[in-house]
Amino acid sequence: MVLPFALWGTAMTAMAPLVDSGGPFLVGSLRLLPAGLTLLIVVPFIGRGLIVARVDWGWFLLFTVIDASLFQMCLTRGLAETGAGLGSVLIDSQPLMVALLSRTIFGDAINPIGWVGLMIGLVGILCLGAPPDLLRHWLLIDQSSSLSNLWNEGEAWMLGAAVAMALGTVLIRFCCKESDPVAVTGWHMVFGSFPLLALHVWNGSWPLIPSWTIFDWGLMAYASLLGSALAYGLFFWFASREELTSFSTLAFLTPLFALATGGFWLGERLQPLQWCGVALVLASVVLVSQRRRIWEPDASDSTALPGGSG
């Protein structure tokens, strides 16, 4: 279940330079369309069929607009205007939104241990990715005049992406009553890419096919086939079956994989505050995923299946 978040963490790094040269809408559409077509080719071998059931079409269209078109638009626009700092922190705040939505819609229980874990995770990703000036402002009470320079339009786009992703994580449950979740994921990527491509053309961004190097196209292929097709296919397959609050909390791990790849490829090293963030994120995942066992150990034992592995 961790693999989708590892792929996302590295795909963000691959997409960032492409947005500058190809434009956010084109990169978003190129990430979605090949990925969706790839999933649709694979579905007959692993799923129940390619057809989205008629009963699921209403939710499917809403899911496509929000999770594919809107999410990729916000994400790529955010990448164009901000780095991997506060923007990444904002987009990885979606587990808290998913927890609130799941509690309201599905009645998923979030006991005090779970809430503590979510809060610890948010603090952890702040330590991992927030700009040092912002942390100094919060912790050392710097002059408020410097704070206005720390928030820009890019962070707002990233926050919009987090909201869209949180809504998409919940909506997938309604799209798969009679349809295969991997097929739904593939079709929503294909259809969701068309509005982004239309926006690219509408803005007069030419040429339609950017003059990228072979290395650039390799980055785009990685972001699309692995960072989208495989990552989103696995994510929504798990999201349609697993308890959403615990599963979505694994998104807190995304910055860890981004930092790990940065250290491997670019020789970047973590600062002491970032190491604290790593520890907090790992603690958050453990607390949220094991919140029932920690809070009500007797109840967990009594509900275990006889003969199961526990």
N, C-alpha and C positions, 0 to 999 in steps of 0.2 A: 504493500500500500504506500510505501515511501517513494517508490520510483517516479510517479508523476511529478512530485514536488522537486525531486532532484533534476528532472529534465527541465522543468520550468525555470529553476534557478540559473541553469546554464544557458537556456534559450534567451533569457532577457539580455545576457551579455552579448550573445551572437547578434541580436536584432538591433542593438543600440547604434552601431556605426552604419547599418543599412538604412535606418530611418533618415539619417542626415543626407544620404545620397539619393535615395529612391522616393522619399516622402512617406509620411505615416500611413496614408490610406492605401497606397500600393503595397507596402510591406505587410499591412494587416490582411489585405486580400490574398497576397501570395502565401501568407502563412496559413490561411484557412482553406483555400480552394484545393491545393494539392493534398493537404492533410485529409480533407473530407472525402475526396475521390479515393485515396488510399484505403481509408476505413471501409468504404462501400465495396471495394474489391475484396477485402478480407472477410466482411460480414458473412457471406454465404458459407464460409468454411468454419466459422465459430459461433454464429448466431442462429436466430430463428427465421431470418429472412430480411429482405431489404425494405419491405413495405412498412410505412408508418400507418398504423391503423386509423381508420376514420374517427374513431372515438377520441383519439389523441391529438387530432390536428389542431384544435384551438390552442391547447397548451403548447403544442410544438411550435406554432408560429410565434407565440409570445416568447418562448424560450429562445428561438432563433434570433429575434430582434434584440433581446436583452443580452444574452450570453455570448452570441457570436458578433453581431454587427456593433452593438454599443460597447461591449467589453473591449474588443480589439481596437475600436476607434479611440476610446479613452486611453488604453494602454499605449498605443503607438504615439498618440499626441503627447502623452506624458513623457515617454522616452525622448521625444524630440526636444522637450523643454526642461527636462530635469535629469539629474544623474541617478545613481543607484542609492542615494542617501535617503532623505526623508520620503521621496516618492516610493521607494521599495517598502519603507516602513508602513506607509498608508495602505498600499495595496495588500500587504500581508496582515492588515487588521481585519480582514473579512471573516476569520473564524469566530470573532465575537459577534458579528452580524448574523452569521449562520446560526450560532447558538441561540440568539434572541428569536430569530424567525422559527427555528425548530421548536423552541419552547412554546411559542404562540400557536403555531399551525399544527404540529404533530404531537405536542405535549411531551417532548423529550425532557426527562428529568435532569435538572442541573443543580446538584446539591452544593452546599458551601465550598466543598473541596474543588468542585468543577469551576466555580466562579473565581476562586483564588488562583487556580491554574491558568485560567484565561487572562487574568490581570497580570500574573507573572510573565506570561508569554508576551503580552503587549510591552511590558517594561523591557523584556529581553530584546525584542526587535528594535526598540528605541535605542538601546545601548549598541546594537549592531550597526544600525544604519543612519540614525539621526545625525545631522550636521553638528560638529563640536560646538559651534557658536550657539546653536539652539539649546544644547544640553547645559552649556555654561549659563545661558539666560535663565533656565529653569532652576539649576542647582545653586548658582552663585548670585542670582538676581542681578544680571547685567542690566545696562540701560535699556529700557523698552524700545528706544528708537531703532536699535539694531535689529529688533525682532521683525520689523516690517520687511526687511530684505531677505528673510529666511523663507517666506511663503510666496510662491509665485503660481502662475497659471498651471505649470507642469504638475505641481503637487495636487491641485484641484482635479486635474484629469486623472491622476492616479487614484485619488479617493473615489472618483466616479467609477473607475474600473473595479475597485474593491466592492462597491455596492452592487454593480452589475454581476460580478462573479458570485457574490453571496446569494443574490436572487436566483441566478442560474443553478446553483447547487441545490436549492430548494425546489425549483421548478422541474428538474429532471424527474422527480418522484411522480409528478402528475403527467409527464409525457410518456411514461413507459407502462401504462396499465395493460395495454395489449400489444406493445411494440418492443422490439429488442433495443436495449439502451445504447449499444454500440452503433446500430443503424441510425437511431435518432441522433446520436452525436455526429455521425458522418454527414447526414443530410443537413443538419443545422449549420455545419461548417460550410457546405457547398452553397446553400441559399444565403447564408450570412455574409459570404464574400462579395456578392453582387452589389449591395449598396455601397460598400467601401470602394469597389472598382469604379462605380458610377461617380462617387464623390471625387475620386482621383481625376477622372476625365473632366468632370464639371469644373474643377479648379484650374483646368488648363495645364495640368502637369504633364509635359511630354519630354522625352518619348515615353510611350506606354511601357516599353521594356527598357529598363535602365542599363547603362553601359557598365555593368559590374565586372570585376575580374572573376576568374575561376574560383579564387578563394572566397570572394563575396557570395557567389552563388552556392558555394559549399556551406557557408554560414546560414544562408536562407533555407537550403535543403534541410539542414540540421534543425532549425527553428520550426520548420513546417512538418517534417516527417517524424522526427523524434520529439521535439518540443511541443507539437500539437497533436498529430495523429495518434502516436503511442500514448503520450501523456494524458490527453483529454479522453481518449478511449478508455484507458484504465481508470481515470478519475471518475467519470460518470458511471462506469460499470460498478465501481465500488460505492459511489454515492447513491445509486438506486437500490443498494442492498444493505449497506452498513448504517450504523447509528451516526447521524450527520454531525453532531457536536464533536464526538471523539475523532471521527475521520477528518473533518475539516481543520481541526487543530494541528494536524500534521503540516498544514501550510506554514506554520511558524518555522518549520525546518528549511523553507525555501532560501532565506538569506544565508543559512549556513552553507548550503551547496554553492551558492554564488560566491561566497567568500573563499570556500575551499578551492574552487576552480581558479579564482583570481590569484590565490597563493601559489597554485601549481604552475599556471601558465605565465603569470606576470610577476612572480616573485614578491607578491604583497604579503605583509605580515600583520597579524592582528595586534591591536593595541590592548593594554590591560582591560580597559572598559569593555572592549568587544569580547574578550574572553569571558568576562562576567555575563555578557549577553548570551553567549553560547550556553553557559551553565544554566541560566534562567530559562532559556528556550527548551532545553532538554528536560528540565524539571517540570515545565509547564505541560509538555506532552505526556509525561508520566502521570502527573496529577489528574489531568482531564480524562485520559484513557482508563485510569484505574480509580476514578472517583467513587464509584459504587462500592468497590471492594474496600477502599480505605474508610469511607463514611459509614457503611453498613456491612461489615465483614460477615456477620451472622446471616444476614439476608442473602448475601452473595453465595454463601455456601449452601443455603437451603434451596436455592433455585438452580443449582448446578445439575446437569443431566447425569443420571446414574451411569456409571461406567465411562464417563467422559474424561477428557484429559484435564479439565478445569480451565 
